[in-house]
């Protein structure tokens, strides 16, 4: 969400400087930035969730 906020702020600043007031201009860069961020962070998220699941399973097995 921070990435979307940052991209939105940059696009809004660009729109203010160039006086281009197109509402749909904000969505494409935001979607692209969030998609790219997810692709970069997804392997780490998967590893973290797998490690957490292993911890939970170990606690369940121990009783």
C-alpha positions as CSV (number, residue, x, y, z in Angstrom):
1,X,0.0,0.0,0.0
2,X,2.9,2.3,0.6
3,X,4.1,1.8,-2.9
4,X,0.6,2.7,-4.3
5,X,0.6,5.8,-2.1
6,X,4.1,6.9,-3.3
7,X,3.2,6.4,-6.9
8,X,-0.1,8.2,-6.5
9,X,1.7,11.1,-4.9
10,X,4.3,11.3,-7.7
11,X,1.6,11.1,-10.4
12,X,-0.5,13.8,-8.6
13,X,2.6,16.0,-8.4
14,X,3.2,15.4,-12.1
15,X,-0.4,16.3,-12.9
16,X,-0.2,19.5,-10.8
17,X,3.0,20.6,-12.5
18,X,1.8,19.9,-16.1
19,X,-1.9,20.8,-15.4
20,X,-3.1,17.5,-16.9
21,X,-6.3,16.6,-15.0
22,X,-7.0,13.1,-16.3
23,X,-8.5,10.9,-13.5
24,X,-7.6,7.6,-15.1
25,X,-4.0,8.5,-15.4
26,X,-3.4,7.6,-11.8
27,X,-4.6,4.0,-12.0
28,X,-2.2,2.5,-14.5
29,X,1.1,3.4,-12.8
30,X,-0.4,2.4,-9.4
31,X,-1.5,-1.0,-10.7
32,X,1.9,-1.6,-12.4
33,X,3.9,-0.5,-9.3
34,X,1.8,-2.7,-7.0
35,X,2.1,-5.7,-9.3
36,X,5.8,-5.3,-9.6
37,X,6.2,-5.0,-5.9
38,X,4.2,-8.1,-5.3
39,X,6.3,-10.1,-7.8
40,X,9.5,-9.0,-6.0
41,X,8.1,-9.6,-2.5
42,X,6.1,-12.8,-3.1
43,X,9.1,-15.3,-2.7
44,X,9.9,-13.8,0.7
45,X,6.3,-13.9,1.7
46,X,6.1,-17.5,0.7
47,X,9.2,-18.5,2.7
48,X,8.0,-16.6,5.8
49,X,4.6,-18.2,5.7
50,X,6.1,-21.7,5.2
51,X,8.5,-21.2,8.1
52,X,5.5,-20.0,10.3
53,X,3.5,-23.0,9.3
54,X,6.3,-25.3,10.2
55,X,6.5,-23.7,13.6
56,X,2.8,-24.1,14.1
57,X,2.9,-27.8,13.0
58,X,5.8,-28.5,15.4
59,X,3.8,-27.0,18.3
60,X,0.7,-29.1,17.4
61,X,2.8,-32.3,17.2
62,X,4.4,-31.5,20.6
63,X,1.0,-31.3,22.1
